[in-house]
Structure formats: structure tokens, C-alpha cells
């Protein structure tokens, strides 16, 4: 999977996190949110206001489900490169097919 537009990549990671959370994969959701955050921080791309609500909902749901493990998953996402994060999305979505 390759995405040249970094804003689009961040958006895709956040949508994948929403899918993961709804699919009972809170750990994966937290990892993807951490990765999206790292990408946005590294590139200076802000989260649009209309996406902040969804992002915050996923964070709250994943944190509630994972407790202290949330921070570990988030930190794991912070360490992923953009390509590693996109590969992770492909891995977790293809494992459910």
C-alpha cells in the first residue's frame, strides 16, 4: 500500500483505527491513532475540526477498553514509520477477510 499524500495517509490511518475499534481490536486502534498522531506532528498537518470528534471518540473507547495498555499501544504507533503503519493497516484488514 502506498499513499503519497501525507494528509490522506493520516486520514486513512484514523479511519482504519475507527474500523479496528468497531471490530473489537482496541489495541490495533490505539496503535494506529499513535501512528496518525506521529505523522501529523512530523509533518505539521493538523487534524481537521470535523475529524477531531471521531478521533476523540476512538481514543476514549480504546482507552476505556485497554486501561494502562492503551499507552503501550499508542507508543508503539508513535514509533512506526508511515510505510510501516500503512503495512500494519493492510495486515490487520487482510487478516479478517
RORO-627587 format. One record per residue (C-alpha): residue number from 1; residue in three letters; x, y, z. Coordinates in Angstrom, 3 decimals, decimal comma, padded with zeros to 6 digits. Example, Ala and Ser with C-alpha at 12.3 -4.5 7.8 and 13.67 -1.06 7.14 Angstrom:
RORO-627587
<1 "ALA" <012,300 -004,500 007,800>>
<2 "SER" <013,670 -001,060 007,140>>
end
This chain:
RORO-627587
<1 "UNK" <000,000 000,000 000,000>>
<2 "UNK" <001,402 003,357 -000,966>>
<3 "UNK" <-000,047 006,793 -000,311>>
<4 "UNK" <001,896 009,850 -001,450>>
<5 "UNK" <-000,277 012,470 000,231>>
<6 "UNK" <000,539 012,549 003,935>>
<7 "UNK" <-002,728 014,213 004,939>>
<8 "UNK" <-004,581 011,443 003,138>>
<9 "UNK" <-002,363 008,869 004,865>>
<10 "UNK" <-003,178 010,301 008,307>>
<11 "UNK" <-006,878 010,284 007,448>>
<12 "UNK" <-006,626 006,667 006,277>>
<13 "UNK" <-004,872 005,647 009,496>>
<14 "UNK" <-007,618 007,286 011,549>>
<15 "UNK" <-010,348 005,592 009,522>>
<16 "UNK" <-008,572 002,274 009,957>>
<17 "UNK" <-008,412 002,965 013,701>>
<18 "UNK" <-012,177 003,552 013,717>>
<19 "UNK" <-012,696 000,264 011,883>>
<20 "UNK" <-010,381 -001,548 014,304>>
<21 "UNK" <-012,202 -000,159 017,335>>
<22 "UNK" <-015,603 -001,162 015,935>>
<23 "UNK" <-014,177 -004,614 015,147>>
<24 "UNK" <-013,098 -005,256 018,723>>
<25 "UNK" <-009,432 -004,525 018,046>>
<26 "UNK" <-008,819 -001,706 020,521>>
<27 "UNK" <-005,084 -002,411 020,720>>
<28 "UNK" <-004,759 -002,017 016,949>>
<29 "UNK" <-006,909 001,132 017,078>>
<30 "UNK" <-004,649 002,713 019,680>>
<31 "UNK" <-001,544 001,798 017,677>>
<32 "UNK" <-002,996 003,370 014,548>>
<33 "UNK" <-004,005 006,521 016,400>>
<34 "UNK" <-000,486 006,843 017,770>>
<35 "UNK" <000,885 006,455 014,262>>
<36 "UNK" <-001,512 009,025 012,853>>
<37 "UNK" <-000,549 011,443 015,597>>
<38 "UNK" <003,153 010,949 014,892>>
<39 "UNK" <002,593 011,566 011,185>>
<40 "UNK" <000,611 014,735 011,860>>
<41 "UNK" <003,235 016,005 014,319>>
<42 "UNK" <006,144 015,197 011,991>>
<43 "UNK" <004,538 016,919 009,008>>
<44 "UNK" <002,694 019,737 010,766>>
<45 "UNK" <-000,626 018,562 009,350>>
<46 "UNK" <-003,369 019,427 011,844>>
<47 "UNK" <-006,383 017,231 012,454>>
<48 "UNK" <-009,319 018,989 010,801>>
<49 "UNK" <-012,072 020,037 013,191>>
<50 "UNK" <-014,558 017,685 011,566>>
<51 "UNK" <-012,225 014,720 012,226>>
<52 "UNK" <-011,339 015,642 015,805>>
<53 "UNK" <-014,685 014,406 017,121>>
<54 "UNK" <-014,212 010,942 015,604>>
<55 "UNK" <-010,566 010,809 016,702>>
<56 "UNK" <-011,500 011,680 020,284>>
<57 "UNK" <-014,289 009,085 020,340>>
<58 "UNK" <-011,889 006,339 019,279>>
<59 "UNK" <-009,305 007,423 021,856>>
<60 "UNK" <-011,878 007,353 024,670>>
<61 "UNK" <-013,291 003,972 023,621>>
<62 "UNK" <-009,860 002,365 023,213>>
<63 "UNK" <-008,550 003,853 026,461>>
<64 "UNK" <-011,635 002,640 028,341>>
<65 "UNK" <-011,199 -000,859 026,958>>
<66 "UNK" <-007,427 -001,134 027,312>>
<67 "UNK" <-006,728 000,795 030,505>>
<68 "UNK" <-002,989 001,067 031,104>>
<69 "UNK" <-002,240 -000,940 027,944>>
<70 "UNK" <-003,529 001,954 025,845>>
<71 "UNK" <-000,313 003,938 026,351>>
<72 "UNK" <001,831 000,990 025,242>>
<73 "UNK" <-000,170 000,565 022,028>>
<74 "UNK" <-000,154 004,330 021,373>>
<75 "UNK" <003,613 004,471 021,906>>
<76 "UNK" <004,096 001,534 019,538>>
<77 "UNK" <002,222 003,552 016,899>>
<78 "UNK" <004,363 006,616 017,522>>
<79 "UNK" <007,439 004,568 016,579>>
<80 "UNK" <006,101 003,275 013,254>>
<81 "UNK" <007,157 004,907 010,012>>
<82 "UNK" <004,339 005,904 007,687>>
<83 "UNK" <005,040 002,893 005,485>>
<84 "UNK" <005,113 000,544 008,493>>
<85 "UNK" <001,777 001,960 009,663>>
<86 "UNK" <000,201 001,501 006,226>>
<87 "UNK" <001,590 -002,035 006,076>>
<88 "UNK" <000,071 -002,657 009,522>>
<89 "UNK" <-003,331 -001,498 008,225>>
<90 "UNK" <-003,046 -003,880 005,313>>
<91 "UNK" <-002,031 -006,707 007,660>>
<92 "UNK" <-004,889 -006,285 010,114>>
<93 "UNK" <-007,551 -005,734 007,472>>
<94 "UNK" <-006,478 -008,696 005,369>>
<95 "UNK" <-006,417 -010,983 008,414>>
<96 "UNK" <-010,202 -010,591 008,733>>
<97 "UNK" <-011,002 -011,434 005,128>>
end
